[in-house]
Amino acid sequence: MSIIFKNNTFYLSSDNTSYVIGIEDDKLSTYYWGKRIPEENIEYYTKNLYATWAFNKDLTPQEFPEYATGDYKNPVIEIELPDGSSVTDFRYKTHNIMKGKPDLPQLPHTYCNEDADADSLDIYLQDAVYDITAVIHYSVFKCGAITKSVTLCNGLETGIRINRIASASFDMFNDNYQIVSLHGAWSRERHFYKHQLQKGIYSFGSNRGTSSHNVNPFFALASQNADENHGDVYAFNMVYSGNFEAAVELNPWNVIRAQIGMNPFEFSWKLEKGESFNTPETVMVFSADGFNGMSGIYHSLYRNNLCRGKYKLSPRPILINNWEATYFDFDENKLMKIAEKAKSIGVELFVLDDGWFGKRNDDKSSLGDWQVNTEKLPSGLDGIASKLNSLGLKFGLWIEPEMISPDSKLYEEHPDWCLHVPQRERSQQRFQLVLDLSRREICDYITDAVSKILESANISYIKWDMNRYMTEVYSVSLPKDRQKEVSHRYVLGLYGIMERLTSRFPDILFEGCSGGGGRFDPGMLYYMPQIWTSDDTDAYERMHIQYGTSMVYPISTMGCHVSAVPNHQTGRTTPLKTRGEVSMSGNFGYELDLSKCSEDELKEMRRQIEFYKENRTLIQFGRYYRIMSPFESNYAIWQFVSEDKKESLVFAFKKLNETNKTAIRFRLLGLDGKYKYKMVQNGMVLSGEVLMNVGVVFPDNMGDYESCVMKFVAEN
Ligand code: DGJ
């Protein structure tokens, strides 16, 4: 890993990748991004391939594309200047190469554990007419990931207005690429989509206030032949939890511009004299080894250099959550019955979900009134926590602190604390409104209210929920010319609260949630190392959701629970074994009324928990490979391999049983070819070469939704 500057060219290299930027006539050209190339060869690019800068900017791959000077693709930036124009001409001034990686103020970001993890480069550009500076920040990590963000500084005596600003922009010639993205909706988040790139602009984004269930701030350009293990993939993932826009443009000359950044819809930011604006950062990954190669880099970076705190690399507890078991209808006795059964099968943490506070017996009231409901919990949070602790279980709690119910004491006291436009109706979703986190005093209230809860009992875990999108995005505390800043100010306010709470309570494991996986993004992972993947707990649906989510996000970030059948979301009945094995392919838990389960069911769960405990480190922190896609086949198959390659675990799931079909064979990945592996389930010993080239067979004597687990251990 290194950053070298010579002959007006920057070479950002890791072991396997190079990213090369040239300075031509004080402008920045993107020369190359891909497999590592030697630094000497770049003369070829500068002299021959891209000698067109002066001729046609539509043809020249640019690092910081601007507006209205002959390039008609989307610019990286559009600013309203004092003379009313938006024409800028940012030119190279200087640069700074550093060991390690500086922090990105107020925003979540990847970081170094030690300086040797990454090298960084800041390139300073200045507008030719006005004293406005743009700093492009790059870091190249050992694992090959490159991060990029932009800081815009106003050195003028007057204010300017940013109307559009991307976090990363990348130009390259098209090589018949396809676009990959993760789309979905509530209860079917992050499904894998791939389609051919066509002329014009393909764009998607969120204007819902959160990154959302519907889209994820991720896309990739993949070569035609790309599959899980082969082909070139260029991937982009923005470290942000609010509105964003991703756009890929293919122009008539076959030049691609790929961008991701602030969603310009309803966004603008006034930058006063001396102020600066930081964009969120984007993590860019190139893989010459298909999607598994891409995911390997994201997983390693996010586990080691994005997630923080005590739990980032610690085994996550196996939990029981009472939501699908009781919904709002519970009291301490009922909860303790579930807890006792949970303890008896080996569960480690009891999570009390929605409904423990105010008069919340359904979803129509009490958000904001964070006082315990003593009718349901006569001995309070402290009382139930102590009882659970005496039983040998840790205690976790659900909260939804960003919200306010119109039917609450908090709303009676502060009817103007929610996002709203005065005199207009306030649109409710799930009977609730969103607190205005662009206001400091409301952020302080939330921080204090949550701190009080956390100090009131021995709480080991928090599930931080957020169950609606934003409407009437307006703040009564801001002047009218700053209203388009509200959605970003909200996200900054939220990050500020989470920073304060996670540093004040370092021993608590925080899990993010937003009506399931509506805010599953790297921004949240900076504060909370795991997220509830989806409200859909059906095993069949989860094969797809977890497969798609794993494209970018490590297994240790995904909350996955076994629930009752028929499933509450789909009505489908799947075997308990399959439900267990799908769920143990993430951070494992249960979410059903264990006091109603039969002895046979409890016995099977006890077996699952024992198995998970034995393999927890391998699953949560091993190298993960996807083998067969549920989006393209009747199977979902994935595999975990330990760092030393001595242990591996395969989970294979069949969707529907098919008649008169040949059994399917699949090849294992990532083993050491020279090792001999014993398959624990049948004692057979096979070499890594055989397992990776000949493969193994899915035992095909089973019904719909069946699963199988294979464990391989290297013999000494
Ligand atoms: C949505 C979450 O995703 C569920 O798991 C549950 O916590 C409910 N909210 C509670 O209201």
Boltz pocket constraint, residues with backbone or C-beta under 6 A from the ligand:
constraints:
  - pocket:
      binder: B
      contacts: [[A, 323], [A, 353], [A, 354], [A, 398], [A, 465], [A, 467], [A, 513], [A, 514], [A, 515], [A, 516], [A, 517], [A, 532], [A, 534], [A, 535]]
      max_distance: 6.0
